[in-house]
Amino acid sequence: MNRVYYPKLPDTTHEKPERSAIGGDTHISAAIKSPDFSESRGHSMKTSTEIGSIAQHIGEERAVEATAKAGFDAWDFSMFTMGSDGWAAPGMIAAGRHLVTARHLRQIGLDNGILCNQSHAPFPSPKMLDYLKPAIECTAEAGGKICIIHPDNDGTPEQNAEMYARLLPFAKSCGVKIATENMFNWDSETDEALFAACATPESFSAHLDAVKDADLVACLDIGHAEMRGVGTSAVAMIHTLGERLQALHIHDNDRRYDLHQIPFSQSIDFAPIVKALQEIHYAGYFTLEANSFLRQYTEDTLMTGLRQMSEAASKLAAMFAGALD
């Protein structure tokens, strides 16, 4: 069996775009359905989105500002380029410039009325160990309270516990919790997901139990949990994790591929998922990780996509508050 971490996804980036009747923006209507976000405001649950996919168009500074203008309450600090170039290059980190950047982004957010609720460390974690503490530092300087750090896909709970145990004292000193996340591997023969660390309720619980520290919490990736082949569902994961679930990565897919699309555009039924979150009294943010959705937009049309994402997040929050069925 040939096992790789990520599937080859259907390529929709070259589909012929269709002109929108509103504002002249282009979008790929054939690839993604147009969700109905009417009556989605007036909720109390806070919304957020990762800024990595936005920054690819306009850079981190403008990404934070654009997130606020789109209507989100917070931003998720994506640090996937850490260790490569720019503000997160090794030399810049050695000089402490990464912290200057994080503080600057925090201020931009505050100036625009939003805060950083969480972050995502670079991955795969086993290859990025030297950058996990800098990522935690950046989370704290940006104002975030949780840093998502992937487990090793093929590591046992005990093996992954060693990594988290080494990082937790430092994270505590920064006032930051670490969240582990449900992962998946890929079977190229059957073309579907395979088990990986934290992929099932039992594995996720075992990873948390192996550390036994209240500052190691769960980030549930809704899309991963709903993929065929992982052997679970988002609802089952939510009920098992309970109060240890303190962060979310929300996106939609066809329940086969890891598409990272905007909620309500694919096949995931979010109503029972939101109901399960209500039942465990989830108190975190509704954070989108629909990073593939913005690939169809340009710098000039980006705000159209961001506003659609904000409306999707707001609809989920309204559902949680009981304002929508």
C-alpha positions as CSV (number, residue, x, y, z in Angstrom):
1,M,0.0,0.0,0.0
2,N,1.4,3.4,-1.0
3,R,0.8,5.9,1.8
4,V,1.2,9.6,1.4
5,Y,0.0,12.4,3.5
6,Y,-2.0,14.4,1.0
7,P,-4.3,13.4,-1.9
8,K,-4.2,14.8,-5.3
9,L,-7.2,17.0,-5.4
10,P,-9.5,17.8,-8.3
11,D,-8.0,20.9,-10.0
12,T,-10.6,23.6,-10.5
13,T,-8.2,26.5,-10.7
14,H,-8.2,26.5,-14.5
15,E,-12.0,26.2,-15.0
16,K,-13.4,29.0,-17.0
17,P,-14.7,31.8,-14.6
18,E,-18.1,33.2,-14.9
19,R,-18.8,36.9,-14.6
20,S,-20.8,37.8,-11.5
21,A,-23.8,40.2,-11.9
22,I,-22.7,42.0,-8.8
23,G,-19.8,44.4,-9.0
24,G,-18.2,42.6,-12.0
25,D,-16.2,40.2,-9.9
26,T,-15.3,36.8,-11.3
27,H,-16.0,33.5,-9.6
28,I,-16.0,29.8,-10.4
29,S,-19.7,29.0,-10.1
30,A,-19.3,25.6,-11.7
31,A,-16.9,24.4,-9.0
32,I,-18.6,25.8,-5.9
33,K,-22.3,26.3,-5.2
34,S,-23.5,29.7,-4.0
35,P,-24.7,29.3,-0.4
36,D,-27.6,31.2,1.0
37,F,-26.4,33.3,4.0
38,S,-29.6,35.3,4.5
39,E,-30.6,36.0,8.1
40,S,-27.2,35.0,9.5
41,R,-26.4,38.1,11.6
42,G,-27.3,38.9,15.2
43,H,-25.3,36.1,16.8
44,S,-23.1,36.0,19.9
45,M,-20.5,33.4,18.9
46,K,-17.4,34.9,17.6
47,T,-16.0,34.2,14.1
48,S,-12.5,34.0,12.7
49,T,-10.5,32.9,9.7
50,E,-7.0,31.8,8.8
51,I,-5.1,34.6,7.1
52,G,-2.5,32.5,5.2
53,S,-4.6,32.2,2.0
54,I,-5.4,35.9,2.2
55,A,-1.8,36.9,2.7
56,Q,-0.9,35.0,-0.5
57,H,-2.8,37.7,-2.4
58,I,-2.0,40.8,-0.3
59,G,0.5,40.0,2.5
60,E,-0.1,39.6,6.2
61,E,-0.6,43.2,7.1
62,R,-3.4,43.9,4.6
63,A,-4.8,40.4,5.3
64,V,-5.5,41.3,8.9
65,E,-7.2,44.5,7.9
66,A,-9.2,42.8,5.1
67,T,-10.4,40.1,7.6
68,A,-11.8,42.9,9.8
69,K,-13.4,44.7,6.8
70,A,-15.0,41.4,5.7
71,G,-16.9,41.2,9.1
72,F,-14.9,38.6,11.1
73,D,-14.4,39.1,14.8
74,A,-10.8,37.7,14.9
75,W,-7.9,36.3,12.8
76,D,-6.0,33.1,12.9
77,F,-2.3,33.6,12.5
78,S,-1.0,31.2,9.8
79,M,2.8,30.6,10.1
80,F,3.3,28.1,7.3
81,T,6.2,30.0,5.8
82,M,8.2,30.1,9.0
83,G,11.8,29.1,8.4
84,S,11.7,30.0,4.7
85,D,12.0,33.7,3.9
86,G,10.7,37.1,4.8
87,W,9.9,38.0,8.4
88,A,10.0,34.3,9.3
89,A,13.4,33.5,7.8
90,P,15.9,31.8,10.2
91,G,18.1,34.9,10.4
92,M,15.1,37.1,11.2
93,I,14.0,34.7,13.9
94,A,17.5,34.7,15.4
95,A,17.3,38.5,15.5
96,G,13.9,38.5,17.1
97,R,12.3,40.1,14.1
98,H,9.5,37.6,14.0
99,L,8.2,39.0,17.3
100,V,8.2,42.5,16.0
101,T,6.1,41.4,13.0
102,A,3.7,39.5,15.4
103,R,3.3,42.6,17.5
104,H,2.7,44.8,14.4
105,L,0.0,42.5,13.1
106,R,-1.6,42.5,16.5
107,Q,-1.8,46.3,16.5
108,I,-3.2,46.3,13.0
109,G,-6.0,44.0,14.2
110,L,-6.7,46.1,17.2
111,D,-6.8,49.3,15.2
112,N,-9.4,47.6,13.0
113,G,-11.5,46.2,15.9
114,I,-10.4,42.5,15.8
115,L,-8.0,40.3,17.7
116,C,-6.0,37.2,17.1
117,N,-7.8,34.2,18.6
118,Q,-5.4,31.4,17.6
119,S,-2.5,30.4,15.4
120,H,-1.2,27.5,13.3
121,A,2.4,26.5,13.6
122,P,4.3,25.3,10.5
123,F,4.1,21.6,9.6
124,P,4.9,18.8,9.3
125,S,5.9,19.1,13.0
126,P,8.7,16.5,13.0
127,K,10.5,18.5,10.3
128,M,9.8,21.9,11.9
129,L,10.8,21.3,15.5
130,D,13.2,24.3,15.5
131,Y,10.3,26.6,14.6
132,L,7.6,25.5,17.0
133,K,8.8,27.6,19.9
134,P,9.1,30.7,17.7
135,A,5.5,30.0,16.5
136,I,4.3,29.9,20.1
137,E,6.2,33.1,20.8
138,C,4.5,34.7,17.8
139,T,1.1,33.5,19.0
140,A,1.6,35.3,22.3
141,E,2.9,38.5,20.8
142,A,0.0,38.5,18.4
143,G,-2.5,38.1,21.3
144,G,-3.5,34.6,20.5
145,K,-4.4,32.1,23.2
146,I,-4.1,28.8,21.3
147,C,-1.4,27.5,19.0
148,I,-2.3,24.6,16.8
149,I,0.6,22.2,16.4
150,H,0.1,19.0,14.4
151,P,1.0,15.6,15.8
152,D,3.2,13.4,13.8
153,N,0.7,11.6,11.5
154,D,2.3,8.2,12.1
155,G,3.3,8.7,15.7
156,T,1.7,6.9,18.6
157,P,0.1,8.9,21.4
158,E,3.2,8.3,23.5
159,Q,5.6,9.4,20.8
160,N,3.6,12.6,20.1
161,A,3.3,13.2,23.9
162,E,7.1,13.6,24.0
163,M,7.0,16.5,21.6
164,Y,4.1,18.2,23.4
165,A,5.6,17.6,26.8
166,R,8.8,19.4,25.7
167,L,6.8,22.4,24.3
168,L,4.2,22.9,27.1
169,P,6.4,24.5,29.7
170,F,7.5,27.1,27.2
171,A,4.0,27.6,26.0
172,K,2.8,28.1,29.6
173,S,5.5,30.7,30.1
174,C,4.0,32.5,27.1
175,G,0.4,32.2,28.3
176,V,-0.5,30.1,25.3
177,K,-2.2,26.7,25.1
178,I,-1.2,24.1,22.5
179,A,-3.9,22.4,20.5
180,T,-3.4,19.1,18.7
181,E,-5.4,18.3,15.6
182,N,-7.1,15.3,14.0
183,M,-5.0,14.2,11.0
184,F,-5.3,11.8,8.0
185,N,-3.0,9.8,5.7
186,W,-3.9,8.9,2.1
187,D,-4.3,5.6,0.3
188,S,-3.4,6.3,-3.3
189,E,-4.7,2.8,-4.3
190,T,-8.3,3.3,-3.0
191,D,-8.1,7.1,-3.4
192,E,-9.4,7.8,0.1
193,A,-8.2,8.9,3.5
194,L,-6.5,6.5,6.0
195,F,-6.1,6.6,9.7
196,A,-3.5,9.0,11.2
197,A,-2.8,10.5,14.6
198,C,-6.0,11.8,16.4
199,A,-8.1,10.8,13.4
200,T,-10.7,8.9,15.6
201,P,-12.3,9.7,18.9
202,E,-10.3,7.0,20.5
203,S,-6.9,8.2,19.1
204,F,-7.7,11.8,19.9
205,S,-8.5,11.0,23.5
206,A,-5.4,8.8,23.8
207,H,-3.2,11.6,22.6
208,L,-4.7,14.0,25.2
209,D,-4.6,11.5,27.9
210,A,-0.9,10.6,27.2
211,V,0.0,14.2,28.2
212,K,-2.6,14.8,30.9
213,D,-2.1,18.6,30.9
214,A,-5.0,21.0,30.8
215,D,-3.0,23.3,28.5
216,L,-2.9,20.6,25.7
217,V,-6.4,20.9,24.2
218,A,-8.2,19.8,21.0
219,C,-8.6,21.6,17.7
220,L,-11.2,19.7,15.6
221,D,-10.7,19.9,11.9
222,I,-14.3,19.4,10.7
223,G,-13.4,18.6,7.2
224,H,-10.9,15.9,8.2
225,A,-13.4,14.3,10.4
226,E,-15.9,14.0,7.7
227,M,-13.7,12.4,5.1
228,R,-14.5,8.9,3.9
229,G,-12.0,6.4,5.2
230,V,-11.1,8.0,8.6
231,G,-13.8,6.0,10.3
232,T,-15.5,8.7,12.3
233,S,-17.6,11.9,12.0
234,A,-17.4,15.4,13.4
235,V,-20.3,14.8,15.7
236,A,-18.7,11.7,17.2
237,M,-15.5,13.6,17.7
238,I,-17.2,16.5,19.4
239,H,-19.1,14.4,21.8
240,T,-16.0,12.5,22.8
241,L,-13.8,15.5,23.2
242,G,-16.3,17.6,25.2
243,E,-14.8,20.4,27.2
244,R,-11.3,19.6,25.8
245,L,-12.4,20.9,22.4
246,Q,-11.4,24.5,22.5
247,A,-10.6,25.3,18.8
248,L,-12.0,24.5,15.4
249,H,-10.9,24.4,11.8
250,I,-14.1,24.7,9.8
251,H,-14.3,24.0,6.1
252,D,-16.4,22.0,3.6
253,N,-15.7,19.1,1.3
254,D,-17.3,16.4,-0.8
255,R,-16.7,13.9,2.1
256,R,-13.9,12.3,0.2
257,Y,-11.2,14.9,-0.6
258,D,-9.7,17.5,1.7
259,L,-11.0,20.4,-0.3
260,H,-10.9,23.2,2.3
261,Q,-13.9,25.0,0.8
262,I,-16.3,27.5,2.2
263,P,-19.1,26.0,4.4
264,F,-22.4,25.2,2.8
265,S,-20.8,24.8,-0.7
266,Q,-20.1,21.1,-0.6
267,S,-21.5,18.0,1.1
268,I,-21.0,18.3,4.8
269,D,-24.2,18.7,6.9
270,F,-23.4,21.3,9.4
271,A,-26.7,21.3,11.3
272,P,-25.9,18.2,13.4
273,I,-22.3,19.4,13.9
274,V,-23.5,22.7,15.3
275,K,-26.1,20.9,17.5
276,A,-23.3,18.7,18.9
277,L,-21.2,21.9,19.7
278,Q,-24.2,23.3,21.5
279,E,-24.6,20.1,23.5
280,I,-21.0,20.2,24.8
281,H,-21.3,24.0,25.5
282,Y,-18.5,24.8,23.1
283,A,-17.1,28.2,24.1
284,G,-14.4,28.8,21.4
285,Y,-14.4,30.6,18.1
286,F,-15.9,29.5,14.9
287,T,-12.7,29.6,12.9
288,L,-12.7,29.0,9.1
289,E,-9.9,27.2,7.3
290,A,-11.4,27.4,3.9
291,N,-8.0,28.3,2.4
292,S,-8.7,26.7,-1.0
293,F,-11.7,28.9,-1.6
294,L,-9.8,32.1,-2.2
295,R,-7.6,30.6,-5.0
296,Q,-10.2,31.6,-7.6
297,Y,-10.0,35.3,-6.6
298,T,-7.5,38.0,-7.5
299,E,-6.2,40.9,-5.5
300,D,-8.9,43.0,-7.0
301,T,-11.8,40.6,-6.3
302,L,-10.5,39.2,-3.0
303,M,-13.0,41.1,-0.8
304,T,-15.9,39.4,-2.5
305,G,-14.7,36.0,-1.5
306,L,-13.8,37.2,2.0
307,R,-17.3,38.6,2.6
308,Q,-18.8,35.3,1.5
309,M,-16.6,33.5,4.0
310,S,-17.6,35.9,6.7
311,E,-21.3,35.3,5.9
312,A,-20.8,31.5,6.0
313,A,-19.1,31.8,9.4
314,S,-21.9,34.1,10.6
315,K,-24.5,31.6,9.5
316,L,-22.8,28.9,11.6
317,A,-22.7,31.2,14.6
318,A,-26.4,32.1,14.1
319,M,-27.2,28.4,14.0
320,F,-25.3,27.9,17.2
321,A,-27.2,30.7,18.9
322,G,-30.5,29.2,17.8
323,A,-31.4,31.9,15.4
324,L,-31.5,29.5,12.5
325,D,-32.5,25.9,12.0
